[in-house]
Amino acid sequence: MTPKPLVTLRTGRELRARVREWRASNLSVGLVPTMGALHEGHLALVRTALSTCDRVIVSLFVNPTQFGAGEDFAAYPRNEARDAALIAGEGAHVLFAPGVDEMFAEGEVTEVHVPGLDAVLEGAHRPGHFTGVATVVAKLLNLAQADHAFFGKKDYQQLQIIIRMVDDLCIPTEIHGVETVREKDGLALSSRNAYLTEQERAIAPALHATLMQMAEEFRAGGDGGRLELNARTRLTAAGFASVDYVAVVDAETLASLHVYDAMRPARILAAAKLGRARLIDNISVSSMENLPINPD
Ligand code: PAF
C-alpha cells in the first residue's frame, strides 16, 4: 500500500479534528515537537515515534518566547519545504506548522514555570528560556492530545523540565527521551552547527571528548568541582571562546555532585561558545549509556 502523503495543518482546530478522527479508529498518536532545520537527530525522534505510535505528528514552530534578547531568533534557519520533504520521507502523517498568532493570541498571560530546574545551568545563562519552552510545549501537548511525545536527550535539561511539568500538571502524554545522534568525531548534531566555520568545526568535537574524559575521571574518584575547572581549561585551550558552564550533576534534580556514587545516576552538561555558535552537549556518567550513535 502506498503511504498517504504528509498533510500540513496550520491551526489547532484542524489538528484536534484530525486527532479526534484517529482516536475514533483507536489509533495511538505520537508528537515530535521541533523548531525545524531538521537533521538526523530529529529524524531519529520521528523514527522512534513511528515505531511506537500508529500516527505521528511533527510540529514545526520557531518559538519566539524561548529566545532571549540578542539571541538568534531572526537568524534561526527556516526551510519548511525541506523539513516537510524529510519527514514525509520517514512516513510521518501530519506536519503541524502554526504561525505565531495561532500559538500566542493577543492578551495571553499564562506561563508555565518549573522553578529550580529552570534556574540552573542553561536557565542561569538564558533567563526566561525554559519558561518559553515549557509554555509552548504545554500548549503543543494540549493541542495534540498525544499518547506519546518524543524529545532529544541532546537538550537534557529541557527534557527533565518537560518530564517534571507533565507529571506536575497531570498531562496524559508519556514523554520519551531519545539518544543524541552524533557525527563520527563525537559532535552532537544541532541545527546551530550550521554556524560553524571549517576551522571551528574542527575544534567542536573537543566538547564531547572533554565530557567523556570527565565522566571517566569522575567514575575513577575525581572531585566534580575540580573536574569542572580542568574541563574549562581544556576547552579554552582547544579554541572555544568561552565556557558558560560545565557541570557534574544529579541526572534527575540537576543538583551539583562532587563524589561519584554508582547508585546515583549522574550527568555532565556543558555549554560553550565557538564563533557564532553556542554549543551544548551532555553525557551520562555511566559508561554503559554512552554508546556511539551516529547517522551511518
Ligand atoms: O527542542 C526544541 O526544538 C524546542 O525547544 C521545542 C521542544 C520544540 C520547543 O519549542
Residues whose N, C-alpha, C, O or C-beta is under 5 A from the ligand:
A	BS01	PAF	P33 T34 M35 F61 N63 V133 V136
